[in-house]
Amino acid sequence: MWQAKVIMQNGELMPFAEARVHPLSLAVAYAITVFEGLRAYYHPGRKEFAIFRLDDHLKRLEVGMKLLRFERGFERSYLRDCLAKLIRANEPDADVYVRLLAYIEGVGLMATTGPVGFTAAAMPRENPKYADTGMSLGVSSWSRLSDNASPPRIKSTANYHNARLTQLQAKSDGYDGALMLTPAGKVSEAPIACFFMVRDGKLITPSVTSNILESITRDTILTLYREVTGREAEQREVDRSELYFAEEAFLCGTGQEIIPVTAIDKLPVGNGKPGSLTIQLRQRYFDVVRGNVSEHPEWRTLI
Ligand SMILES: Cc1ncc(COP(=O)(O)O)c(C=O)c1O
C-alpha cells in the first residue's frame, strides 16, 4: 500500500511528520477546529482520481467556520486546488482518504477568532472493518449532543468527545459500535456515520433535526434509493423500539462507506445477515463513487 509522503499546512507542502500546531492554540486548547473527511477514488482502468462530492464537503466546512466565527475563510477554488496538489504530490496508486482541517492557530482567550490556519493530509485507507460481515451496535446510554449545545450539524472536532464516549462504552460492552439517541430518546446516529433501517420494505432514516451531522453520504443514499426504486425514503423521527422491527439496517459515511448492521442490542436485525436492499445500495454506491457508471458525473471532481 502507498504511504503518505507530504502534508499541507497553510498551502505549503512539507514532509508528513513535520506538521505543527502550538499546544496553546485554540485548536488544541478548546478544539476550535472544523474538518472534513473526503475520499478520492482511483479508477485503475482510466488511471484517474476523482474526489467524491468535493464542493459539498467544502460547503459544509465553510458553514462550520462561519458558525464558529472564524475571522476568515478560504476561497473554495483555492482549497480545491490545494487538495489536488496534495494528492498528486503523494503519488498514490490506490484510493485516497483526505483529512482537511481548518482551525484557530492563534493563542489566546476562548473567544479569539484568528489567525485561521488549515491542514490537509492524504492517506491510504484500508477497507472498513465489518464492511462485508456486518456489525453489531449497542444503543448508548450517552445522549447525542443537541443543536442548542454543540451543534452536531457542523463537523467540529469538539463534537467527537461525545462520539468517542459512546464508542468506548460500546466496545467495553462487547459491541462493534454504538448508536446514539437524542436527549428526547429518538434515534440519532452512530459516532462517525449516519443510520438507515428498512421496515416493511421501506427505507427510513432519522431526520436532519435528530441531532445528526448532515451527512453527504446520507444524501447520496437518499438520491440513489430514489433512482433505484422510484420511491422516497422516509426521513423522520425514529423511536428506539422501532429498531427492533428493522428487517435491515446499515451505517453510512465517507470513511465507513456502507456497512451493514446485523444486530442491535444483541438482537438480530432481520435474519442477522446483511440485507438485500443494503447490498444493492452498496453496490450502486460503489459504482457511482468509482465512476463505473455514467450517472452523477457532477459528484466526481477529477484531479
Ligand atoms: C458524526 C458523523 N455522522 C455522519 C458522518 C457521515 O458524514 P459524511 O457522509 O458527510 O462523511 C460522519 C462522517 O465522518 C460523522 O462523523
The ligand as an SDF file (V2000), in Angstrom:
LIG
                    3D

 16 16  0  0  0  0  0  0  0  0999 V2000
  -20.9280   12.0020   13.3270 C   0  0  0  0  0  0  0  0  0  0  0  0
  -20.9020   11.6750   11.8820 C   0  0  0  0  0  0  0  0  0  0  0  0
  -22.0570   11.4020   11.2680 N   0  0  0  0  0  0  0  0  0  0  0  0
  -22.1010   11.1190    9.9530 C   0  0  0  0  0  0  0  0  0  0  0  0
  -20.9420   11.0740    9.1920 C   0  0  0  0  0  0  0  0  0  0  0  0
  -21.0090   10.8230    7.7200 C   0  0  0  0  0  0  0  0  0  0  0  0
  -20.8540   12.0550    7.0560 O   0  0  0  0  0  0  0  0  0  0  0  0
  -20.3950   12.1240    5.5570 P   0  0  0  0  0  0  0  0  0  0  0  0
  -21.2950   11.2110    4.7990 O   0  0  0  0  0  0  0  0  0  0  0  0
  -20.6010   13.5340    5.1510 O   0  0  0  0  0  0  0  0  0  0  0  0
  -18.9910   11.6860    5.5070 O   0  0  0  0  0  0  0  0  0  0  0  0
  -19.7210   11.3390    9.7860 C   0  0  0  0  0  0  0  0  0  0  0  0
  -18.5160   11.2940    8.9630 C   0  0  0  0  0  0  0  0  0  0  0  0
  -17.4290   11.4600    9.3470 O   0  0  0  0  0  0  0  0  0  0  0  0
  -19.6890   11.6560   11.1620 C   0  0  0  0  0  0  0  0  0  0  0  0
  -18.5410   11.9060   11.7770 O   0  0  0  0  0  0  0  0  0  0  0  0
  1  2  1  0
  2  3  1  0
  2 15  2  0
  3  4  2  0
  4  5  1  0
  5  6  1  0
  5 12  2  0
  6  7  1  0
  7  8  1  0
  8  9  2  0
  8 10  1  0
  8 11  1  0
 12 13  1  0
 12 15  1  0
 13 14  2  0
 15 16  1  0
M  END
$$$$
